[in-house]
Amino acid sequence: MGEAIRVRARHAARGLDVDVTVPEGSMLAVVGPNGAGKSSLLQLISGDLVPDDGEVTVHGRTLTGPDVHIPPHRRAVGYLEQRALLFPHLTVVDNVAFGLRARGRDRRAARARAAAELAAVGCADLAGSRPRELSGGQQQRVALARALATDPEVLLLDEPLAALDAGVAPELRRLLRTRLRGVTTVIATHDLLDVAALADRMVELTGGRVTAEGHVDDLCQRPASAFLAGFVGVNLLHGDTHGDARVWLAPTIAIAGAVDGDLPPGPARAVFAPAAVAVYRAATHGSPRNELPAVVVAVEDRWPVQRVTLAVAGQRIAADLTPASVRELALAPGDDVLAVVKATQVALHPG
């Protein structure tokens, strides 16, 4: 699989300094906290943001580099944002045909291609409508048809489902998965469902830098940062190992678990689900169980469970308990408890 996109650029005002590669025909998910630089990365590719130095290449062609900057309208790059941004004075079919007309295609051919793209996204019957007559989901479908009508070399998606109703998003997600098969795509998202359903690879940005990258399954199963662990919905504890199946969180506190491959002496991390954590007031002495001294930080209602946040050796984990368990234990912030996790439910990884 060849290289479709390469971004190696720095923008001081945005605090951005990245080196990102996207393989041909793949979808890269870009995740990270607010302000991490996700949208800025997309803008570097689209040409809306000019770096202080570095270069952006698509299929080996330099779009931005020393003494070179191809403007956005001359790049074969499609862009789909949170809002559809359709032209209110144009019909749906003319909105989709707009990019083709701007590239010199005659009106009849442009409208014919637009009609075909509308049919492909299930909006053929809306061709003569105005954008104000469409629902949010319909507008995003039309925006997708418009982006694909120009046969972009790459497609950029900036939180394309964030503004949609919860009932509409899964339908559009299925459409994206079908229509974008084989199209080199970069999607910036806060939603794990977007990543799991659409992406092959993932990049984590923190403070404008790449802090993790790799295949989606690898990063989700072995998160190395607190953000990724929270994004995936698992607990992450960092410590050190002496080469055995334990990670020491403090001189007298260790967590045992299952090791996938080698676990050499040095920094290591433990990953486990909030549902795997039980909370007790006194030691249970079950075997083989991890019993970690903890302090209750917060109790939050997340029906059908209650999320209990615990401090363990200066780090935080979550336990998902039944409301009945929380009532029985009478948990409140500041309480000293034991977080109990079966070793078989903990995965240990280097790093």
Buried (B, 14 or more C-beta within 10 A) or exposed (E): EEBBBBBBBBBEEBBBBBEBBBBBBBBBBBBBBEBBBBBBBBBBBBBBBEBEEBBBBBBEEBBBBEEEBBEBEEBBBBBBBBBBBBEEEBBBBBBBBBBBBEEEBEEEEBBBBBBEBBEBBEBBEBBEBBBEEBEBBBBBBBBBBBBBBBEBBBBBBBBBBBBBEEEBBEBBBEBBEEBBEEBBBBBBBBBBEBBBEBBBBBBBBBEBBBBBBBEBEEBBBBBBBBBBBBBBBBBBBBBEBEEEBBBBBEEEBBBBBEBEEEBEEEEBBBBBBBBBBBBBEEEEEEEEBBBBBBBBBEBEEEEEBBBBBBBBBEBBBBBBBEEEBBEEBEBEEEBEBBBBBBBEBBBBBBE
